[in-house]
Amino acid sequence: MSTTQSERLRELLEPLVASQGLDLEEIAVDSVGRKRVLRVVVDSDTGADLDRIADASRALSAKLDETDAMGDAEYTLEVGTPGAERSLTEHRHFVRATDRLVRFQLHEGGELVARILGVDDDGLDLEVPGVKGRKATTRRLPFGDIDKARVQVEFNRKETKNTKSTENADSGIDDNTKEEEA
């Protein structure tokens, strides 16, 4: 896709995506055989559920149909979110990844896997997991030290928050008492 087409599509679609309460993260046009696929990636601070994505998709499709931004050739529009292992490139991406495990490629050539605890204008506060039974440590990482960053999928994450069961909250049963048998 030429820079001109990419810029035209971004100028055309970004205000429309913003009106839906979403951020336009990425636009890509790929050729698949004789057809083209326009992929639009959206996100927001509160996430993008299926209803919001469907609304955005309908609005983008209508806008593209009334313009010649994609030319005369047939294309398919795909609207989605960045996915579980997204690359973090913008400040807002790091903010949205707070409390997530991230793999950092550092400018000095090293690699670091850590959980984002906080984000400010200058960098990140991280929790680096302990190795071989050692306790986790905290570390400050300036944005200038980061070459690449990608969220990591965690299947067996141990929750640190209070996860007391609330199953019986609506049933009127107090977890701390036992029913007495008559």
Beta strands, then each sheet from edge to edge (+ up, - down):
strand 1: 23-32
strand 2: 35-43
strand 3: 75-80
strand 4: 101-106
strand 5: 111-119
strand 6: 123-128
strand 7: 137-142
strand 8: 146-151
sheet 1: 1+ 2- 3-
sheet 2: 7+ 6- 5+ 4- 8+
end
